[in-house]
Amino acid sequence: MGATMRVLMMIAMAASLVSVSYAATGTATFYPPPYVPSSCYGFQNNGVMIAAASDAIWGNRAACGRNYRVTCTGRTNLGVLQPCRGSVVVKIVDYCPPGCRGTIDLSQEAFAIIADPNAGKVNIEYHQV
């Protein structure tokens, strides 16, 4: 019984150390500079690997400062047949208000890393890192 209990405790401890990475799906668009001021940081410059969060992840400013890995998964229209280029990590610095065309509105530079900007909007997977 003692050995069984120790094994179960070890399994429970190992399971608590494993983090499950959950990727959500959505769409990404982009916005051009200037990137300041922003809803989260006012006139502080946060570089160009940044994004604005839609209501889907905004959480009443809770998303401010979070980093997300955004990966292009496919096109949303017939304009650019193979828009995807890869993934990028961005910091949420702004709010994309109601009517926002994407789940995450990337800086123009960040969007160009994951997809052809001529696509305008792409399907994505994203998760907090």
N, CA, C and O atoms as a GROMACS GRO file, in nm:
protein
  516
    1MET      N    1   0.083  -0.119   0.000
    1MET     CA    2   0.000   0.000   0.000
    1MET      C    3   0.087   0.125   0.000
    1MET      O    4   0.054   0.221  -0.070
    2GLY      N    5   0.193   0.128   0.074
    2GLY     CA    6   0.281   0.244   0.080
    2GLY      C    7   0.344   0.275  -0.054
    2GLY      O    8   0.354   0.392  -0.092
    3ALA      N    9   0.388   0.173  -0.127
    3ALA     CA   10   0.449   0.194  -0.258
    3ALA      C   11   0.348   0.247  -0.358
    3ALA      O   12   0.378   0.333  -0.441
    4THR      N   13   0.226   0.195  -0.350
    4THR     CA   14   0.120   0.241  -0.440
    4THR      C   15   0.088   0.387  -0.415
    4THR      O   16   0.069   0.464  -0.510
    5MET      N   17   0.082   0.426  -0.290
    5MET     CA   18   0.053   0.565  -0.254
    5MET      C   19   0.163   0.657  -0.305
    5MET      O   20   0.135   0.766  -0.355
    6ARG      N   21   0.289   0.614  -0.292
    6ARG     CA   22   0.400   0.696  -0.341
    6ARG      C   23   0.394   0.713  -0.493
    6ARG      O   24   0.420   0.822  -0.544
    7VAL      N   25   0.360   0.607  -0.564
    7VAL     CA   26   0.347   0.614  -0.709
    7VAL      C   27   0.236   0.711  -0.747
    7VAL      O   28   0.255   0.794  -0.837
    8LEU      N   29   0.123   0.702  -0.681
    8LEU     CA   30   0.012   0.792  -0.711
    8LEU      C   31   0.049   0.937  -0.682
    8LEU      O   32   0.010   1.027  -0.757
    9MET      N   33   0.122   0.961  -0.574
    9MET     CA   34   0.166   1.097  -0.541
    9MET      C   35   0.263   1.149  -0.646
    9MET      O   36   0.256   1.266  -0.684
   10MET      N   37   0.352   1.064  -0.694
   10MET     CA   38   0.448   1.106  -0.796
   10MET      C   39   0.375   1.140  -0.927
   10MET      O   40   0.410   1.237  -0.995
   11ILE      N   41   0.276   1.060  -0.962
   11ILE     CA   42   0.198   1.087  -1.082
   11ILE      C   43   0.123   1.219  -1.068
   11ILE      O   44   0.119   1.298  -1.162
   12ALA      N   45   0.065   1.243  -0.952
   12ALA     CA   46  -0.009   1.367  -0.929
   12ALA      C   47   0.084   1.488  -0.936
   12ALA      O   48   0.048   1.590  -0.993
   13MET      N   49   0.204   1.476  -0.880
   13MET     CA   50   0.300   1.587  -0.885
   13MET      C   51   0.345   1.612  -1.028
   13MET      O   52   0.355   1.727  -1.071
   14ALA      N   53   0.372   1.507  -1.102
   14ALA     CA   54   0.414   1.522  -1.241
   14ALA      C   55   0.304   1.586  -1.325
   14ALA      O   56   0.331   1.671  -1.409
   15ALA      N   57   0.182   1.545  -1.302
   15ALA     CA   58   0.069   1.601  -1.377
   15ALA      C   59   0.051   1.748  -1.347
   15ALA      O   60   0.014   1.824  -1.436
   16SER      N   61   0.077   1.791  -1.224
   16SER     CA   62   0.061   1.932  -1.190
   16SER      C   63   0.170   2.018  -1.252
   16SER      O   64   0.152   2.138  -1.269
   17LEU      N   65   0.283   1.958  -1.286
   17LEU     CA   66   0.392   2.033  -1.348
   17LEU      C   67   0.377   2.047  -1.499
   17LEU      O   68   0.439   2.134  -1.560
   18VAL      N   69   0.295   1.963  -1.558
   18VAL     CA   70   0.276   1.966  -1.702
   18VAL      C   71   0.176   2.076  -1.735
   18VAL      O   72   0.065   2.078  -1.680
   19SER      N   73   0.213   2.167  -1.823
   19SER     CA   74   0.118   2.269  -1.863
   19SER      C   75   0.061   2.232  -1.999
   19SER      O   76   0.134   2.193  -2.090
   20VAL      N   77  -0.068   2.246  -2.010
   20VAL     CA   78  -0.135   2.215  -2.134
   20VAL      C   79  -0.145   2.342  -2.216
   20VAL      O   80  -0.197   2.443  -2.169
   21SER      N   81  -0.095   2.339  -2.337
   21SER     CA   82  -0.100   2.455  -2.424
   21SER      C   83  -0.226   2.449  -2.508
   21SER      O   84  -0.242   2.359  -2.591
   22TYR      N   85  -0.314   2.543  -2.487
   22TYR     CA   86  -0.439   2.547  -2.558
   22TYR      C   87  -0.432   2.655  -2.666
   22TYR      O   88  -0.408   2.772  -2.635
   23ALA      N   89  -0.453   2.618  -2.788
   23ALA     CA   90  -0.452   2.714  -2.898
   23ALA      C   91  -0.595   2.744  -2.939
   23ALA      O   92  -0.672   2.654  -2.970
   24ALA      N   93  -0.628   2.871  -2.938
   24ALA     CA   94  -0.760   2.915  -2.984
   24ALA      C   95  -0.749   2.950  -3.131
   24ALA      O   96  -0.639   2.970  -3.183
   25THR      N   97  -0.862   2.958  -3.198
   25THR     CA   98  -0.864   2.996  -3.339
   25THR      C   99  -0.938   3.127  -3.355
   25THR      O  100  -1.022   3.164  -3.274
   26GLY      N  101  -0.904   3.196  -3.462
   26GLY     CA  102  -0.967   3.324  -3.490
   26GLY      C  103  -0.914   3.380  -3.620
   26GLY      O  104  -0.876   3.305  -3.710
   27THR      N  105  -0.913   3.512  -3.629
   27THR     CA  106  -0.861   3.579  -3.747
   27THR      C  107  -0.768   3.691  -3.704
   27THR      O  108  -0.779   3.746  -3.594
   28ALA      N  109  -0.677   3.725  -3.794
   28ALA     CA  110  -0.586   3.837  -3.770
   28ALA      C  111  -0.596   3.936  -3.885
   28ALA      O  112  -0.608   3.898  -4.001
   29THR      N  113  -0.590   4.062  -3.849
   29THR     CA  114  -0.582   4.172  -3.943
   29THR      C  115  -0.460   4.254  -3.902
   29THR      O  116  -0.385   4.212  -3.814
   30PHE      N  117  -0.440   4.369  -3.965
   30PHE     CA  118  -0.328   4.453  -3.923
   30PHE      C  119  -0.363   4.601  -3.933
   30PHE      O  120  -0.455   4.641  -4.004
   31TYR      N  121  -0.285   4.679  -3.858
   31TYR     CA  122  -0.300   4.824  -3.862
   31TYR      C  123  -0.163   4.888  -3.881
   31TYR      O  124  -0.063   4.835  -3.833
   32PRO      N  125  -0.159   5.002  -3.952
   32PRO     CA  126  -0.031   5.066  -3.982
   32PRO      C  127   0.012   5.160  -3.868
   32PRO      O  128  -0.069   5.196  -3.783
   33PRO      N  129   0.140   5.201  -3.868
   33PRO     CA  130   0.185   5.298  -3.769
   33PRO      C  131   0.115   5.433  -3.792
   33PRO      O  132   0.062   5.456  -3.900
   34PRO      N  133   0.115   5.521  -3.693
   34PRO     CA  134   0.188   5.515  -3.566
   34PRO      C  135   0.117   5.426  -3.466
   34PRO      O  136  -0.005   5.411  -3.469
   35TYR      N  137   0.195   5.366  -3.375
   35TYR     CA  138   0.143   5.271  -3.277
   35TYR      C  139   0.124   5.332  -3.139
   35TYR      O  140   0.078   5.264  -3.047
   36VAL      N  141   0.157   5.458  -3.123
   36VAL     CA  142   0.133   5.528  -2.997
   36VAL      C  143   0.046   5.649  -3.026
   36VAL      O  144   0.064   5.713  -3.130
   37PRO      N  145  -0.045   5.683  -2.939
   37PRO     CA  146  -0.068   5.622  -2.808
   37PRO      C  147  -0.145   5.491  -2.819
   37PRO      O  148  -0.207   5.462  -2.922
   38SER      N  149  -0.141   5.412  -2.712
   38SER     CA  150  -0.215   5.286  -2.707
   38SER      C  151  -0.301   5.283  -2.581
   38SER      O  152  -0.275   5.356  -2.486
   39SER      N  153  -0.403   5.200  -2.583
   39SER     CA  154  -0.496   5.189  -2.469
   39SER      C  155  -0.428   5.140  -2.342
   39SER      O  156  -0.466   5.179  -2.231
   40CYS      N  157  -0.327   5.055  -2.357
   40CYS     CA  158  -0.261   4.997  -2.240
   40CYS      C  159  -0.147   5.083  -2.185
   40CYS      O  160  -0.127   5.090  -2.064
   41TYR      N  161  -0.073   5.147  -2.274
   41TYR     CA  162   0.051   5.212  -2.231
   41TYR      C  163   0.063   5.359  -2.267
   41TYR      O  164   0.171   5.417  -2.254
   42GLY      N  165  -0.044   5.421  -2.312
   42GLY     CA  166  -0.038   5.563  -2.344
   42GLY      C  167   0.065   5.591  -2.451
   42GLY      O  168   0.059   5.534  -2.560
   43PHE      N  169   0.160   5.678  -2.420
   43PHE     CA  170   0.261   5.718  -2.518
   43PHE      C  171   0.392   5.639  -2.508
   43PHE      O  172   0.491   5.677  -2.570
   44GLN      N  173   0.393   5.532  -2.430
   44GLN     CA  174   0.513   5.448  -2.420
   44GLN      C  175   0.530   5.367  -2.548
   44GLN      O  176   0.436   5.304  -2.596
   45ASN      N  177   0.651   5.369  -2.603
   45ASN     CA  178   0.681   5.293  -2.725
   45ASN      C  179   0.710   5.149  -2.687
   45ASN      O  180   0.799   5.123  -2.605
   46ASN      N  181   0.637   5.055  -2.744
   46ASN     CA  182   0.656   4.913  -2.716
   46ASN      C  183   0.711   4.838  -2.837
   46ASN      O  184   0.698   4.715  -2.844
   47GLY      N  185   0.772   4.909  -2.930
   47GLY     CA  186   0.828   4.845  -3.048
   47GLY      C  187   0.722   4.816  -3.151
   47GLY      O  188   0.616   4.878  -3.152
   48VAL      N  189   0.752   4.720  -3.239
   48VAL     CA  190   0.659   4.689  -3.348
   48VAL      C  191   0.601   4.548  -3.344
   48VAL      O  192   0.512   4.516  -3.423
   49MET      N  193   0.647   4.463  -3.255
   49MET     CA  194   0.589   4.330  -3.243
   49MET      C  195   0.477   4.337  -3.139
   49MET      O  196   0.487   4.284  -3.029
   50ILE      N  197   0.371   4.406  -3.180
   50ILE     CA  198   0.260   4.438  -3.091
   50ILE      C  199   0.127   4.407  -3.159
   50ILE      O  200   0.122   4.377  -3.278
   51ALA      N  201   0.020   4.415  -3.079
   51ALA     CA  202  -0.112   4.389  -3.133
   51ALA      C  203  -0.219   4.456  -3.047
   51ALA      O  204  -0.196   4.493  -2.932
   52ALA      N  205  -0.336   4.470  -3.109
   52ALA     CA  206  -0.455   4.516  -3.038
   52ALA      C  207  -0.548   4.396  -3.021
   52ALA      O  208  -0.563   4.316  -3.113
   53ALA      N  209  -0.609   4.385  -2.905
   53ALA     CA  210  -0.697   4.272  -2.874
   53ALA      C  211  -0.842   4.310  -2.897
   53ALA      O  212  -0.886   4.419  -2.861
   54SER      N  213  -0.916   4.219  -2.959
   54SER     CA  214  -1.060   4.238  -2.974
   54SER      C  215  -1.128   4.196  -2.845
   54SER      O  216  -1.063   4.149  -2.752
   55ASP      N  217  -1.258   4.214  -2.839
   55ASP     CA  218  -1.333   4.176  -2.719
   55ASP      C  219  -1.314   4.029  -2.684
   55ASP      O  220  -1.329   3.991  -2.567
   56ALA      N  221  -1.281   3.945  -2.782
   56ALA     CA  222  -1.263   3.801  -2.757
   56ALA      C  223  -1.154   3.773  -2.655
   56ALA      O  224  -1.161   3.674  -2.583
   57ILE      N  225  -1.053   3.860  -2.647
   57ILE     CA  226  -0.944   3.838  -2.550
   57ILE      C  227  -0.913   3.960  -2.463
   57ILE      O  228  -0.830   3.950  -2.373
   58TRP      N  229  -0.977   4.072  -2.486
   58TRP     CA  230  -0.948   4.197  -2.416
   58TRP      C  231  -0.969   4.185  -2.266
   58TRP      O  232  -0.881   4.222  -2.188
   59GLY      N  233  -1.082   4.133  -2.223
   59GLY     CA  234  -1.107   4.112  -2.080
   59GLY      C  235  -1.098   4.236  -1.995
   59GLY      O  236  -1.039   4.232  -1.887
   60ASN      N  237  -1.154   4.348  -2.041
   60ASN     CA  238  -1.152   4.474  -1.966
   60ASN      C  239  -1.011   4.513  -1.923
   60ASN      O  240  -0.986   4.544  -1.806
   61ARG      N  241  -0.919   4.512  -2.020
   61ARG     CA  242  -0.777   4.549  -2.004
   61ARG      C  243  -0.690   4.437  -1.946
   61ARG      O  244  -0.570   4.456  -1.930
   62ALA      N  245  -0.747   4.322  -1.913
   62ALA     CA  246  -0.667   4.212  -1.858
   62ALA      C  247  -0.564   4.162  -1.957
   62ALA      O  248  -0.461   4.107  -1.916
   63ALA      N  249  -0.588   4.180  -2.086
   63ALA     CA  250  -0.495   4.133  -2.189
   63ALA      C  251  -0.370   4.222  -2.201
   63ALA      O  252  -0.271   4.180  -2.260
   64CYS      N  253  -0.375   4.343  -2.147
   64CYS     CA  254  -0.260   4.434  -2.157
   64CYS      C  255  -0.132   4.368  -2.107
   64CYS      O  256  -0.127   4.317  -1.995
   65GLY      N  257  -0.031   4.370  -2.190
   65GLY     CA  258   0.099   4.314  -2.154
   65GLY      C  259   0.115   4.166  -2.179
   65GLY      O  260   0.226   4.114  -2.171
   66ARG      N  261   0.007   4.096  -2.209
   66ARG     CA  262   0.019   3.953  -2.239
   66ARG      C  263   0.088   3.933  -2.373
   66ARG      O  264   0.073   4.013  -2.466
   67ASN      N  265   0.163   3.825  -2.381
   67ASN     CA  266   0.226   3.788  -2.507
   67ASN      C  267   0.151   3.670  -2.568
   67ASN      O  268   0.114   3.576  -2.498
   68TYR      N  269   0.130   3.677  -2.697
   68TYR     CA  270   0.061   3.570  -2.770
   68TYR      C  271   0.145   3.526  -2.889
   68TYR      O  272   0.202   3.608  -2.960
   69ARG      N  273   0.151   3.395  -2.909
   69ARG     CA  274   0.208   3.341  -3.032
   69ARG      C  275   0.092   3.327  -3.129
   69ARG      O  276  -0.007   3.260  -3.101
   70VAL      N  277   0.106   3.393  -3.244
   70VAL     CA  278   0.003   3.394  -3.347
   70VAL      C  279   0.059   3.322  -3.470
   70VAL      O  280   0.165   3.358  -3.520
   71THR      N  281  -0.014   3.222  -3.518
   71THR     CA  282   0.029   3.143  -3.632
   71THR      C  283  -0.078   3.149  -3.741
   71THR      O  284  -0.195   3.121  -3.715
   72CYS      N  285  -0.037   3.184  -3.860
   72CYS     CA  286  -0.128   3.185  -3.974
   72CYS      C  287  -0.162   3.041  -4.011
   72CYS      O  288  -0.074   2.956  -4.021
   73THR      N  289  -0.293   3.015  -4.030
   73THR     CA  290  -0.336   2.880  -4.066
   73THR      C  291  -0.403   2.874  -4.203
   73THR      O  292  -0.423   2.765  -4.257
   74GLY      N  293  -0.437   2.988  -4.260
   74GLY     CA  294  -0.500   2.985  -4.391
   74GLY      C  295  -0.566   3.115  -4.430
   74GLY      O  296  -0.572   3.210  -4.351
   75ARG      N  297  -0.615   3.118  -4.548
   75ARG     CA  298  -0.677   3.237  -4.604
   75ARG      C  299  -0.822   3.252  -4.558
   75ARG      O  300  -0.886   3.155  -4.517
   76THR      N  301  -0.871   3.374  -4.567
   76THR     CA  302  -1.011   3.401  -4.536
   76THR      C  303  -1.087   3.446  -4.660
   76THR      O  304  -1.209   3.463  -4.656
   77ASN      N  305  -1.015   3.465  -4.770
   77ASN     CA  306  -1.080   3.510  -4.894
   77ASN      C  307  -1.008   3.450  -5.014
   77ASN      O  308  -0.912   3.374  -4.998
   78LEU      N  309  -1.053   3.483  -5.131
   78LEU     CA  310  -0.993   3.427  -5.253
   78LEU      C  311  -0.881   3.515  -5.310
   78LEU      O  312  -0.821   3.480  -5.412
   79GLY      N  313  -0.852   3.627  -5.245
   79GLY     CA  314  -0.753   3.720  -5.298
   79GLY      C  315  -0.612   3.665  -5.306
   79GLY      O  316  -0.549   3.671  -5.412
   80VAL      N  317  -0.561   3.612  -5.198
   80VAL     CA  318  -0.426   3.555  -5.192
   80VAL      C  319  -0.443   3.407  -5.157
   80VAL      O  320  -0.488   3.374  -5.047
   81LEU      N  321  -0.407   3.321  -5.250
   81LEU     CA  322  -0.436   3.178  -5.232
   81LEU      C  323  -0.354   3.112  -5.123
   81LEU      O  324  -0.405   3.025  -5.053
   82GLN      N  325  -0.228   3.151  -5.106
   82GLN     CA  326  -0.143   3.092  -5.002
   82GLN      C  327  -0.074   3.204  -4.925
   82GLN      O  328   0.044   3.232  -4.948
   83PRO      N  329  -0.148   3.269  -4.834
   83PRO     CA  330  -0.092   3.386  -4.766
   83PRO      C  331   0.003   3.355  -4.651
   83PRO      O  332   0.082   3.442  -4.613
   84CYS      N  333  -0.001   3.235  -4.595
   84CYS     CA  334   0.071   3.206  -4.471
   84CYS      C  335   0.222   3.199  -4.488
   84CYS      O  336   0.274   3.148  -4.587
   85ARG      N  337   0.291   3.253  -4.387
   85ARG     CA  338   0.437   3.251  -4.382
   85ARG      C  339   0.491   3.192  -4.252
   85ARG      O  340   0.605   3.146  -4.250
   86GLY      N  341   0.413   3.192  -4.145
   86GLY     CA  342   0.466   3.139  -4.020
   86GLY      C  343   0.396   3.193  -3.898
   86GLY      O  344   0.275   3.214  -3.899
   87SER      N  345   0.474   3.216  -3.791
   87SER     CA  346   0.418   3.263  -3.665
   87SER      C  347   0.504   3.373  -3.606
   87SER      O  348   0.618   3.393  -3.647
   88VAL      N  349   0.447   3.443  -3.508
   88VAL     CA  350   0.516   3.555  -3.444
   88VAL      C  351   0.463   3.566  -3.301
   88VAL      O  352   0.349   3.530  -3.273
   89VAL      N  353   0.547   3.617  -3.212
   89VAL     CA  354   0.503   3.647  -3.076
   89VAL      C  355   0.484   3.798  -3.066
   89VAL      O  356   0.574   3.875  -3.100
   90VAL      N  357   0.366   3.839  -3.019
   90VAL     CA  358   0.335   3.981  -3.006
   90VAL      C  359   0.288   4.011  -2.864
   90VAL      O  360   0.240   3.923  -2.792
   91LYS      N  361   0.302   4.137  -2.826
   91LYS     CA  362   0.257   4.186  -2.696
   91LYS      C  363   0.130   4.267  -2.718
   91LYS      O  364   0.124   4.350  -2.808
   92ILE      N  365   0.027   4.242  -2.637
   92ILE     CA  366  -0.096   4.319  -2.646
   92ILE      C  367  -0.073   4.456  -2.582
   92ILE      O  368  -0.040   4.466  -2.464
   93VAL      N  369  -0.091   4.561  -2.663
   93VAL     CA  370  -0.071   4.698  -2.614
   93VAL      C  371  -0.193   4.786  -2.637
   93VAL      O  372  -0.198   4.900  -2.589
   94ASP      N  373  -0.292   4.735  -2.710
   94ASP     CA  374  -0.403   4.821  -2.747
   94ASP      C  375  -0.534   4.742  -2.754
   94ASP      O  376  -0.535   4.619  -2.745
   95TYR      N  377  -0.642   4.814  -2.770
   95TYR     CA  378  -0.776   4.758  -2.780
   95TYR      C  379  -0.828   4.779  -2.921
   95TYR      O  380  -0.818   4.888  -2.977
   96CYS      N  381  -0.883   4.675  -2.978
   96CYS     CA  382  -0.947   4.682  -3.108
   96CYS      C  383  -1.098   4.686  -3.080
   96CYS      O  384  -1.156   4.584  -3.043
   97PRO      N  385  -1.162   4.802  -3.096
   97PRO     CA  386  -1.299   4.820  -3.050
   97PRO      C  387  -1.402   4.737  -3.125
   97PRO      O  388  -1.371   4.678  -3.228
   98PRO      N  389  -1.525   4.734  -3.074
   98PRO     CA  390  -1.632   4.660  -3.142
   98PRO      C  391  -1.635   4.696  -3.290
   98PRO      O  392  -1.619   4.812  -3.328
   99GLY      N  393  -1.656   4.595  -3.371
   99GLY     CA  394  -1.650   4.615  -3.516
   99GLY      C  395  -1.513   4.579  -3.570
   99GLY      O  396  -1.490   4.581  -3.691
  100CYS      N  397  -1.421   4.546  -3.480
  100CYS     CA  398  -1.287   4.504  -3.519
  100CYS      C  399  -1.301   4.384  -3.613
  100CYS      O  400  -1.379   4.293  -3.586
  101ARG      N  401  -1.227   4.385  -3.722
  101ARG     CA  402  -1.240   4.280  -3.823
  101ARG      C  403  -1.169   4.150  -3.787
  101ARG      O  404  -1.192   4.048  -3.851
  102GLY      N  405  -1.082   4.152  -3.685
  102GLY     CA  406  -1.009   4.032  -3.648
  102GLY      C  407  -1.010   4.007  -3.499
  102GLY      O  408  -1.042   4.096  -3.420
  103THR      N  409  -0.976   3.887  -3.461
  103THR     CA  410  -0.962   3.853  -3.320
  103THR      C  411  -0.844   3.929  -3.261
  103THR      O  412  -0.851   3.982  -3.150
  104ILE      N  413  -0.735   3.932  -3.339
  104ILE     CA  414  -0.615   4.007  -3.301
  104ILE      C  415  -0.578   4.096  -3.418
  104ILE      O  416  -0.566   4.051  -3.532
  105ASP      N  417  -0.560   4.225  -3.389
  105ASP     CA  418  -0.520   4.322  -3.490
  105ASP      C  419  -0.371   4.347  -3.471
  105ASP      O  420  -0.330   4.419  -3.380
  106LEU      N  421  -0.290   4.286  -3.557
  106LEU     CA  422  -0.144   4.293  -3.545
  106LEU      C  423  -0.089   4.423  -3.602
  106LEU      O  424  -0.151   4.487  -3.686
  107SER      N  425   0.029   4.460  -3.554
  107SER     CA  426   0.100   4.569  -3.621
  107SER      C  427   0.129   4.524  -3.764
  107SER      O  428   0.133   4.404  -3.792
  108GLN      N  429   0.149   4.618  -3.851
  108GLN     CA  430   0.177   4.585  -3.991
  108GLN      C  431   0.301   4.496  -4.002
  108GLN      O  432   0.304   4.404  -4.083
  109GLU      N  433   0.403   4.525  -3.922
  109GLU     CA  434   0.527   4.448  -3.925
  109GLU      C  435   0.507   4.304  -3.877
  109GLU      O  436   0.563   4.211  -3.935
  110ALA      N  437   0.427   4.286  -3.772
  110ALA     CA  438   0.402   4.152  -3.720
  110ALA      C  439   0.320   4.070  -3.820
  110ALA      O  440   0.346   3.952  -3.840
  111PHE      N  441   0.220   4.134  -3.881
  111PHE     CA  442   0.137   4.064  -3.980
  111PHE      C  443   0.222   4.016  -4.097
  111PHE      O  444   0.204   3.906  -4.147
  112ALA      N  445   0.316   4.101  -4.141
  112ALA     CA  446   0.402   4.066  -4.255
  112ALA      C  447   0.489   3.944  -4.226
  112ALA      O  448   0.533   3.877  -4.320
  113ILE      N  449   0.514   3.915  -4.100
  113ILE     CA  450   0.591   3.795  -4.065
  113ILE      C  451   0.506   3.670  -4.081
  113ILE      O  452   0.556   3.567  -4.126
  114ILE      N  453   0.378   3.677  -4.044
  114ILE     CA  454   0.296   3.556  -4.050
  114ILE      C  455   0.225   3.536  -4.183
  114ILE      O  456   0.189   3.424  -4.218
  115ALA      N  457   0.206   3.646  -4.259
  115ALA     CA  458   0.127   3.633  -4.382
  115ALA      C  459   0.158   3.746  -4.480
  115ALA      O  460   0.213   3.850  -4.444
  116ASP      N  461   0.120   3.724  -4.604
  116ASP     CA  462   0.130   3.825  -4.708
  116ASP      C  463   0.032   3.938  -4.673
  116ASP      O  464  -0.088   3.914  -4.664
  117PRO      N  465   0.081   4.061  -4.655
  117PRO     CA  466  -0.008   4.172  -4.621
  117PRO      C  467  -0.119   4.196  -4.724
  117PRO      O  468  -0.223   4.253  -4.690
  118ASN      N  469  -0.099   4.154  -4.848
  118ASN     CA  470  -0.203   4.170  -4.949
  118ASN      C  471  -0.329   4.090  -4.915
  118ASN      O  472  -0.436   4.118  -4.968
  119ALA      N  473  -0.316   3.990  -4.828
  119ALA     CA  474  -0.432   3.911  -4.787
  119ALA      C  475  -0.526   3.995  -4.700
  119ALA      O  476  -0.648   3.978  -4.705
  120GLY      N  477  -0.471   4.086  -4.620
  120GLY     CA  478  -0.551   4.172  -4.536
  120GLY      C  479  -0.604   4.108  -4.409
  120GLY      O  480  -0.606   4.170  -4.303
  121LYS      N  481  -0.648   3.984  -4.420
  121LYS     CA  482  -0.705   3.911  -4.307
  121LYS      C  483  -0.679   3.763  -4.329
  121LYS      O  484  -0.697   3.711  -4.439
  122VAL      N  485  -0.635   3.694  -4.223
  122VAL     CA  486  -0.606   3.551  -4.233
  122VAL      C  487  -0.662   3.477  -4.113
  122VAL      O  488  -0.687   3.535  -4.008
  123ASN      N  489  -0.682   3.347  -4.131
  123ASN     CA  490  -0.719   3.260  -4.019
  123ASN      C  491  -0.594   3.232  -3.938
  123ASN      O  492  -0.485   3.218  -3.992
  124ILE      N  493  -0.612   3.223  -3.806
  124ILE     CA  494  -0.497   3.202  -3.716
  124ILE      C  495  -0.530   3.104  -3.605
  124ILE      O  496  -0.646   3.074  -3.577
  125GLU      N  497  -0.425   3.055  -3.544
  125GLU     CA  498  -0.429   2.992  -3.413
  125GLU      C  499  -0.346   3.082  -3.324
  125GLU      O  500  -0.245   3.138  -3.370
  126TYR      N  501  -0.385   3.098  -3.199
  126TYR     CA  502  -0.308   3.181  -3.107
  126TYR      C  503  -0.317   3.125  -2.966
  126TYR      O  504  -0.416   3.063  -2.927
  127HIS      N  505  -0.211   3.148  -2.892
  127HIS     CA  506  -0.212   3.109  -2.752
  127HIS      C  507  -0.117   3.199  -2.673
  127HIS      O  508  -0.020   3.252  -2.727
  128GLN      N  509  -0.149   3.215  -2.547
  128GLN     CA  510  -0.067   3.300  -2.461
  128GLN      C  511   0.063   3.229  -2.430
  128GLN      O  512   0.063   3.109  -2.402
  129VAL      N  513   0.174   3.301  -2.434
  129VAL     CA  514   0.306   3.245  -2.402
  129VAL      C  515   0.366   3.318  -2.284
  129VAL      O  516   0.476   3.286  -2.241
   0.00000   0.00000   0.00000
